[in-house]
Amino acid sequence: MADKPSRALLIYGDGLMPALGSSHSHLHALASRGCCGFLAVRDLPPQVSEDERMVRELAQLLDLHDFYSKEKAVENSADAGAAASWECKEHPIIPRIAERFMGMNAAMVTNSGTAKIFGEKVGFFVTPLHKLRNKMESSEESEEPPEPLSAASELLDMIGLQQDTVADTSKFDLVIVHIAPTLKVKEAGNCDNSASLANALEWINALVGEITETMHHGTAAASRLYLSLVLSYGSVSPDKTDDSSLLVSSEEISPSLASLCPRQSYTMKLGKPLDDVRHHHPMLVVQHQQAVTRCDDAKTFSFEDFQEHGGNLAILADRLLYEIAFKLWKAPKYGA
């Protein structure tokens, strides 16, 4: 436990895991220095849109899945003429993040209009990605993403960190960078989905590289940065449910001991079993803070390496925000 509260930056590559390759050296380097594991997510309702999937999985990262599901159930059961859309409807039952985490000031930077609407509804100060530009870049209005170096500087400034120094106060305790595969780049002249995934993940890779380069090892600023990187698989084909599985193979369990295998903690919440947890294609997460987080034996950012050598195994995605909030001194300790 650090002697001062951390400043947190969470980078979330929404649906970008399929594009990960050996060329993403900064992501693999971060995994080799941090503590790696999985975030189990819920099964999606049938035939949900991509925007709906995005919001549902983002809601899980923010521990708002139960609230959101309840709102959707109410909305779907209402008369068609009386039901209000998620974008227009007031949601007084959903607590804002500052109410849930001891006055936490939190911001979100995203390239998704859908995520922007959701983030604002739940109490985040939301900035579109293309507006995250410092004075060194062109002042002309553009939908292009900022240069990674510029973005890294602005993001660190939002949490009061700049190279070797730590500001006494900061605008925000936590900044979430949400990047979906709609990222535009100057060289992209087509709408191919694989190209969109690759471009978005390459931007994240460059961003992580600039952040780690800026935060010089051993400095006060570097010791206060709690950096988390999450990559998800996005929509998963029904015929791929056996891939990237969290379940232990029946071949690895002695038949005489099979009945003694305990229920895994990621399949429960508040002491109650969950029947909608997806046992395959979890989110992958690495967390790092100098002299605070453990360093496990994972050397690459991959499902296989995390499963074999990661230090965290699987937790429910709903719990990640509590782990981060604890490092910010905004929530009590959860778990061991």
Salt bridges, closest charged atoms under 4 A:
ASP14 OD1 - ARG53 NH2 2.87
ASP14 OD2 - HIS178 NE2 2.86
GLU50 OE2 - ARG53 NH2 2.69
GLU52 OE2 - ARG56 NE 2.82
GLU52 OE1 - LYS72 NZ 3.86
GLU57 OE1 - ARG53 NH1 2.83
ASP63 OD2 - ARG100 NH2 3.92
ASP63 OD1 - LYS269 NZ 2.64
ASP66 OD1 - HIS65 ND1 3.34
ASP66 OD2 - LYS269 NZ 3.09
GLU71 OE1 - LYS89 NZ 3.63
GLU71 OE1 - HIS91 ND1 3.16
GLU75 OE2 - LYS72 NZ 3.60
GLU120 OE2 - LYS116 NZ 2.76
GLU137 OE1 - ARG133 NH1 2.79
GLU141 OE2 - HIS130 NE2 3.56
GLU141 OE2 - LYS131 NZ 3.35
GLU143 OE1 - HIS130 ND1 3.63
ASP164 OD1 - HIS216 ND1 3.04
GLU202 OE1 - HIS24 NE2 3.82
ASP276 OD2 - ARG42 NH1 3.59
ASP305 OD1 - HIS309 ND1 2.75
ASP318 OD2 - ARG42 NH2 3.08
ASP318 OD2 - LYS269 NZ 2.95
